[in-house]
Amino acid sequence: MMPDLGKYALTVLSAYGVTFALVLALVAYVLIRAGRVKRALAEVEERAARHG
Protein backbone atom coordinates (compact mmCIF):
# COMPACT_ATOMS: atom_id res chain seq x y z
CA MET A 1 0.00 0.00 0.00
CA MET A 2 1.61 3.23 -1.19
CA PRO A 3 0.67 6.59 0.31
CA ASP A 4 -0.49 9.37 -1.99
CA LEU A 5 2.62 11.42 -2.70
CA GLY A 6 0.90 13.94 -4.95
CA LYS A 7 3.18 16.09 -7.06
CA TYR A 8 6.26 14.81 -5.20
CA ALA A 9 5.78 11.17 -6.23
CA LEU A 10 8.49 11.22 -8.91
CA THR A 11 11.01 12.91 -6.61
CA VAL A 12 10.37 10.57 -3.69
CA LEU A 13 10.35 7.41 -5.78
CA SER A 14 13.51 8.52 -7.59
CA ALA A 15 15.23 9.07 -4.26
CA TYR A 16 14.20 5.58 -3.13
CA GLY A 17 15.47 4.12 -6.41
CA VAL A 18 18.84 5.87 -6.19
CA THR A 19 19.22 4.84 -2.55
CA PHE A 20 18.40 1.21 -3.36
CA ALA A 21 20.91 1.20 -6.25
CA LEU A 22 23.65 2.70 -4.05
CA VAL A 23 23.04 0.17 -1.27
CA LEU A 24 23.24 -2.69 -3.80
CA ALA A 25 26.46 -1.25 -5.25
CA LEU A 26 28.01 -0.96 -1.78
CA VAL A 27 27.05 -4.53 -0.87
CA ALA A 28 28.54 -5.79 -4.15
CA TYR A 29 31.74 -3.80 -3.53
CA VAL A 30 32.10 -5.16 0.01
CA LEU A 31 31.57 -8.77 -1.12
CA ILE A 32 34.07 -8.44 -3.98
CA ARG A 33 36.61 -6.74 -1.72
CA ALA A 34 36.15 -9.40 0.98
CA GLY A 35 36.90 -12.14 -1.55
CA ARG A 36 40.08 -10.37 -2.68
CA VAL A 37 41.27 -9.83 0.88
CA LYS A 38 40.48 -13.43 1.81
CA ARG A 39 42.54 -14.73 -1.13
CA ALA A 40 45.42 -12.38 -0.31
CA LEU A 41 45.40 -13.47 3.34
CA ALA A 42 45.42 -17.14 2.33
CA GLU A 43 48.41 -16.47 0.08
CA VAL A 44 50.32 -14.72 2.86
CA GLU A 45 49.52 -17.49 5.33
CA GLU A 46 50.66 -20.11 2.82
CA ARG A 47 53.96 -18.30 2.24
CA ALA A 48 54.47 -17.97 6.01
CA ALA A 49 53.80 -21.68 6.51
CA ARG A 50 56.38 -22.62 3.85
CA HIS A 51 59.07 -20.39 5.37
CA GLY A 52 58.10 -20.95 8.99
N, CA, C and O atoms as CSV, one atom per row, in Angstrom:
chain,resi,resn,atom,element,x,y,z
A,1,MET,N,N,0.845,-1.181,0.000
A,1,MET,CA,C,0.000,0.000,0.000
A,1,MET,C,C,0.883,1.235,0.000
A,1,MET,O,O,1.654,1.448,0.935
A,2,MET,N,N,0.776,2.049,-1.042
A,2,MET,CA,C,1.608,3.229,-1.193
A,2,MET,C,C,0.811,4.480,-0.833
A,2,MET,O,O,-0.320,4.648,-1.289
A,3,PRO,N,N,1.392,5.353,-0.020
A,3,PRO,CA,C,0.672,6.590,0.313
A,3,PRO,C,C,0.603,7.512,-0.907
A,3,PRO,O,O,1.418,7.403,-1.823
A,4,ASP,N,N,-0.356,8.401,-0.908
A,4,ASP,CA,C,-0.494,9.365,-1.991
A,4,ASP,C,C,0.597,10.426,-1.829
A,4,ASP,O,O,0.609,11.169,-0.848
A,5,LEU,N,N,1.501,10.488,-2.786
A,5,LEU,CA,C,2.615,11.423,-2.696
A,5,LEU,C,C,2.364,12.705,-3.479
A,5,LEU,O,O,3.155,13.646,-3.415
A,6,GLY,N,N,1.272,12.735,-4.210
A,6,GLY,CA,C,0.905,13.939,-4.952
A,6,GLY,C,C,1.951,14.314,-5.976
A,6,GLY,O,O,2.478,13.457,-6.685
A,7,LYS,N,N,2.250,15.597,-6.051
A,7,LYS,CA,C,3.184,16.091,-7.061
A,7,LYS,C,C,4.639,15.712,-6.757
A,7,LYS,O,O,5.513,15.898,-7.604
A,8,TYR,N,N,4.903,15.187,-5.569
A,8,TYR,CA,C,6.264,14.811,-5.202
A,8,TYR,C,C,6.564,13.326,-5.444
A,8,TYR,O,O,7.640,12.844,-5.090
A,9,ALA,N,N,5.629,12.617,-6.037
A,9,ALA,CA,C,5.779,11.174,-6.234
A,9,ALA,C,C,7.060,10.844,-7.001
A,9,ALA,O,O,7.821,9.974,-6.579
A,10,LEU,N,N,7.305,11.516,-8.105
A,10,LEU,CA,C,8.487,11.219,-8.914
A,10,LEU,C,C,9.773,11.475,-8.132
A,10,LEU,O,O,10.711,10.681,-8.202
A,11,THR,N,N,9.819,12.569,-7.394
A,11,THR,CA,C,11.009,12.910,-6.611
A,11,THR,C,C,11.271,11.877,-5.522
A,11,THR,O,O,12.399,11.413,-5.355
A,12,VAL,N,N,10.235,11.524,-4.791
A,12,VAL,CA,C,10.374,10.573,-3.688
A,12,VAL,C,C,10.749,9.194,-4.208
A,12,VAL,O,O,11.662,8.556,-3.683
A,13,LEU,N,N,10.049,8.733,-5.236
A,13,LEU,CA,C,10.346,7.410,-5.777
A,13,LEU,C,C,11.733,7.363,-6.421
A,13,LEU,O,O,12.411,6.338,-6.355
A,14,SER,N,N,12.154,8.455,-7.037
A,14,SER,CA,C,13.509,8.522,-7.592
A,14,SER,C,C,14.555,8.434,-6.483
A,14,SER,O,O,15.572,7.757,-6.631
A,15,ALA,N,N,14.301,9.115,-5.385
A,15,ALA,CA,C,15.229,9.071,-4.255
A,15,ALA,C,C,15.330,7.655,-3.697
A,15,ALA,O,O,16.421,7.186,-3.375
A,16,TYR,N,N,14.180,6.971,-3.582
A,16,TYR,CA,C,14.202,5.579,-3.126
A,16,TYR,C,C,14.983,4.709,-4.112
A,16,TYR,O,O,15.769,3.860,-3.693
A,17,GLY,N,N,14.779,4.907,-5.396
A,17,GLY,CA,C,15.475,4.124,-6.411
A,17,GLY,C,C,16.977,4.319,-6.369
A,17,GLY,O,O,17.736,3.352,-6.430
A,18,VAL,N,N,17.408,5.567,-6.263
A,18,VAL,CA,C,18.843,5.866,-6.190
A,18,VAL,C,C,19.441,5.272,-4.922
A,18,VAL,O,O,20.533,4.706,-4.956
A,19,THR,N,N,18.739,5.395,-3.815
A,19,THR,CA,C,19.222,4.839,-2.551
A,19,THR,C,C,19.361,3.326,-2.643
A,19,THR,O,O,20.368,2.769,-2.205
A,20,PHE,N,N,18.365,2.660,-3.203
A,20,PHE,CA,C,18.401,1.212,-3.365
A,20,PHE,C,C,19.576,0.796,-4.243
A,20,PHE,O,O,20.276,-0.165,-3.924
A,21,ALA,N,N,19.797,1.511,-5.346
A,21,ALA,CA,C,20.908,1.200,-6.246
A,21,ALA,C,C,22.253,1.386,-5.545
A,21,ALA,O,O,23.157,0.566,-5.712
A,22,LEU,N,N,22.391,2.454,-4.765
A,22,LEU,CA,C,23.650,2.697,-4.052
A,22,LEU,C,C,23.908,1.629,-2.990
A,22,LEU,O,O,25.044,1.182,-2.825
A,23,VAL,N,N,22.882,1.225,-2.285
A,23,VAL,CA,C,23.043,0.174,-1.274
A,23,VAL,C,C,23.475,-1.127,-1.948
A,23,VAL,O,O,24.374,-1.808,-1.454
A,24,LEU,N,N,22.850,-1.478,-3.065
A,24,LEU,CA,C,23.244,-2.688,-3.797
A,24,LEU,C,C,24.696,-2.597,-4.278
A,24,LEU,O,O,25.443,-3.571,-4.189
A,25,ALA,N,N,25.089,-1.436,-4.783
A,25,ALA,CA,C,26.462,-1.245,-5.247
A,25,ALA,C,C,27.452,-1.399,-4.093
A,25,ALA,O,O,28.504,-2.016,-4.259
A,26,LEU,N,N,27.126,-0.847,-2.936
A,26,LEU,CA,C,28.014,-0.960,-1.777
A,26,LEU,C,C,28.123,-2.408,-1.295
A,26,LEU,O,O,29.211,-2.861,-0.937
A,27,VAL,N,N,27.021,-3.124,-1.284
A,27,VAL,CA,C,27.048,-4.526,-0.874
A,27,VAL,C,C,27.913,-5.329,-1.848
A,27,VAL,O,O,28.728,-6.150,-1.426
A,28,ALA,N,N,27.735,-5.092,-3.144
A,28,ALA,CA,C,28.540,-5.792,-4.146
A,28,ALA,C,C,30.023,-5.471,-3.959
A,28,ALA,O,O,30.864,-6.369,-4.019
A,29,TYR,N,N,30.346,-4.206,-3.736
A,29,TYR,CA,C,31.738,-3.803,-3.528
A,29,TYR,C,C,32.346,-4.504,-2.307
A,29,TYR,O,O,33.472,-4.998,-2.362
A,30,VAL,N,N,31.597,-4.540,-1.221
A,30,VAL,CA,C,32.099,-5.164,0.005
A,30,VAL,C,C,32.333,-6.662,-0.202
A,30,VAL,O,O,33.344,-7.202,0.248
A,31,LEU,N,N,31.407,-7.326,-0.878
A,31,LEU,CA,C,31.566,-8.766,-1.122
A,31,LEU,C,C,32.755,-9.055,-2.033
A,31,LEU,O,O,33.511,-9.994,-1.784
A,32,ILE,N,N,32.926,-8.262,-3.077
A,32,ILE,CA,C,34.068,-8.440,-3.982
A,32,ILE,C,C,35.375,-8.168,-3.239
A,32,ILE,O,O,36.335,-8.928,-3.361
A,33,ARG,N,N,35.403,-7.099,-2.483
A,33,ARG,CA,C,36.608,-6.742,-1.719
A,33,ARG,C,C,36.940,-7.817,-0.685
A,33,ARG,O,O,38.108,-8.153,-0.494
A,34,ALA,N,N,35.927,-8.352,-0.025
A,34,ALA,CA,C,36.149,-9.399,0.978
A,34,ALA,C,C,36.773,-10.632,0.336
A,34,ALA,O,O,37.664,-11.252,0.917
A,35,GLY,N,N,36.315,-10.988,-0.849
A,35,GLY,CA,C,36.898,-12.135,-1.550
A,35,GLY,C,C,38.351,-11.907,-1.890
A,35,GLY,O,O,39.174,-12.810,-1.744
A,36,ARG,N,N,38.678,-10.699,-2.347
A,36,ARG,CA,C,40.076,-10.375,-2.679
A,36,ARG,C,C,40.961,-10.424,-1.440
A,36,ARG,O,O,42.060,-10.978,-1.476
A,37,VAL,N,N,40.487,-9.852,-0.360
A,37,VAL,CA,C,41.270,-9.826,0.879
A,37,VAL,C,C,41.447,-11.241,1.427
A,37,VAL,O,O,42.517,-11.587,1.927
A,38,LYS,N,N,40.403,-12.054,1.334
A,38,LYS,CA,C,40.485,-13.428,1.813
A,38,LYS,C,C,41.530,-14.221,1.019
A,38,LYS,O,O,42.311,-14.977,1.596
A,39,ARG,N,N,41.539,-14.044,-0.302
A,39,ARG,CA,C,42.545,-14.729,-1.132
A,39,ARG,C,C,43.949,-14.230,-0.817
A,39,ARG,O,O,44.884,-15.028,-0.750
A,40,ALA,N,N,44.109,-12.936,-0.626
A,40,ALA,CA,C,45.424,-12.378,-0.310
A,40,ALA,C,C,45.915,-12.899,1.041
A,40,ALA,O,O,47.090,-13.234,1.186
A,41,LEU,N,N,45.027,-12.968,2.021
A,41,LEU,CA,C,45.400,-13.474,3.338
A,41,LEU,C,C,45.806,-14.936,3.262
A,41,LEU,O,O,46.774,-15.346,3.901
A,42,ALA,N,N,45.077,-15.720,2.488
A,42,ALA,CA,C,45.419,-17.139,2.333
A,42,ALA,C,C,46.797,-17.285,1.694
A,42,ALA,O,O,47.574,-18.162,2.073
A,43,GLU,N,N,47.093,-16.429,0.731
A,43,GLU,CA,C,48.408,-16.467,0.077
A,43,GLU,C,C,49.522,-16.129,1.063
A,43,GLU,O,O,50.558,-16.794,1.088
A,44,VAL,N,N,49.308,-15.105,1.869
A,44,VAL,CA,C,50.318,-14.716,2.862
A,44,VAL,C,C,50.504,-15.823,3.895
A,44,VAL,O,O,51.634,-16.132,4.273
A,45,GLU,N,N,49.423,-16.414,4.346
A,45,GLU,CA,C,49.524,-17.495,5.329
A,45,GLU,C,C,50.241,-18.715,4.728
A,45,GLU,O,O,51.008,-19.389,5.416
A,46,GLU,N,N,49.991,-18.987,3.466
A,46,GLU,CA,C,50.656,-20.114,2.817
A,46,GLU,C,C,52.161,-19.862,2.704
A,46,GLU,O,O,52.966,-20.759,2.956
A,47,ARG,N,N,52.535,-18.643,2.326
A,47,ARG,CA,C,53.961,-18.301,2.244
A,47,ARG,C,C,54.624,-18.388,3.619
A,47,ARG,O,O,55.752,-18.866,3.742
A,48,ALA,N,N,53.917,-17.925,4.647
A,48,ALA,CA,C,54.467,-17.966,6.007
A,48,ALA,C,C,54.648,-19.402,6.473
A,48,ALA,O,O,55.624,-19.712,7.155
A,49,ALA,N,N,53.714,-20.289,6.112
A,49,ALA,CA,C,53.805,-21.680,6.512
A,49,ALA,C,C,54.983,-22.373,5.824
A,49,ALA,O,O,55.630,-23.228,6.428
A,50,ARG,N,N,55.266,-22.020,4.587
A,50,ARG,CA,C,56.381,-22.624,3.854
A,50,ARG,C,C,57.732,-22.172,4.410
A,50,ARG,O,O,58.695,-22.938,4.404
A,51,HIS,N,N,57.801,-20.939,4.885
A,51,HIS,CA,C,59.066,-20.390,5.373
A,51,HIS,C,C,59.177,-20.456,6.896
A,51,HIS,O,O,60.180,-20.033,7.470
A,52,GLY,N,N,58.162,-20.978,7.532
A,52,GLY,CA,C,58.097,-20.948,8.994
A,52,GLY,C,C,58.846,-22.044,9.616
A,52,GLY,O,O,58.882,-22.148,10.842
